[in-house]
């Protein structure tokens, strides 16, 4: 499909430039050489100077003079105790739901008899140490602390550390610290950006090296993960927030508009597409969006997002709407149609799917228990959302009895000798009956 065929915009969105349309269709991350060079220099500084580099970066980038890189545990306790009661209640409810959902994903070891005397299996082994990153630029996101930490706890990770940028007080935001206490983070460090990713991947005098790092961040954080991919494992590459919403004539237009505004307010680069089935529905939704944007509290951000990376698309049928969604592979997909389950059965590429207009993406962002750390940029074709399974690796085990070894010996020897690996062939042949 060409971009012009897939995205048949209506209203003012039809005036998007060809380049803007291309950005919406092909969202593969490309941070550019300038970001790459800056991140490369930061990684080199952390590798060479460790904690001292982190202190210098805090001064240069955050305008904070760090006294201590590690935050005392008592500050986490104090932050939780001082949290407003309604926010604490909401965060604790969210934590319970996240824990319950991710506990349902916990795997167990299993084995199979391949042939007589040959037993194979796999055992899930949790990582020893995991790092969680919590951004602190435009705003603090305690929900991401819960989403990154709780699945790791459920998986059985022995130690979980958290890095988040320091505020002017020299430590991360209170909401971040409170969430860390609720989620069960073991250690917190007042370090942000690419330097934090480098520290968790390579280790410093204070920050221990981790097996895996998860959590959202800006372009510099994303680039650091790419450059350090051989030092530690990561969650899926992350970019701006995305929503694709499929709506038919039964959808409540006001509900659709609320979802559009909610996702567009994330970031000027957030991508929000409504795929409306039928021109009439498309134009009605487009008109309602245009009328609501000016009065929205974050109207400047919303307008910037929608004007360059969003819009309303007219699909001729359900089949075409599904085809558009699968081609787009959105982070979030909301299905506001008369029979959302029917459409879901045919969805193959999406980070998470919300069935029915009452299943607001906001519920998934904060409270349902499903993870909101999801693939963006079309990577839902290849990646899944964060889960318990992301915090463990599998160890395969094999057991071969002497009788089974004798039964396989000659075939293995023939196979190995054909590949010129004669020592392999001899090792197998030694187990043939009568040759031990």
Secondary structure, DSSP 8 states (H G I E B T S, - for coil): --HHHH--B-GGGGG--HHHHHHHH------HHHHHHHHHHHHHHHHHHTHHHHHHHIIIII----S-SEE-HHHHHHHHHTS-HHHHHHHHHHHHHHHHHHHTT----EEEEEETTEEEEEEEEE-SEEEEEE--SSS--HHHHHHHHHHHHHHT-SEEEEEE---TTSS--HHHHHHHHHHT-SEEE---HHHHHHHHHH--SSS---SEEE----HHHHHHHHHTTTTSEE-----S-EEEEEE-TTS-HHHHHHHHHHHHTT-TT-EEEEEEESHHHHHHHHHHHHHHHTTSTTHHHHHHHHHHHEEEEEESSHHHHHHHHHHH--SEEEEESTTHHHHHTT--S-SEEEESTTS-HHHHHHTSSS------TTGGGT-----GGGGEEEEEEEEE-HHHHHHHHHHHHHHHHHTT-HHHHHHHHTTSTT--
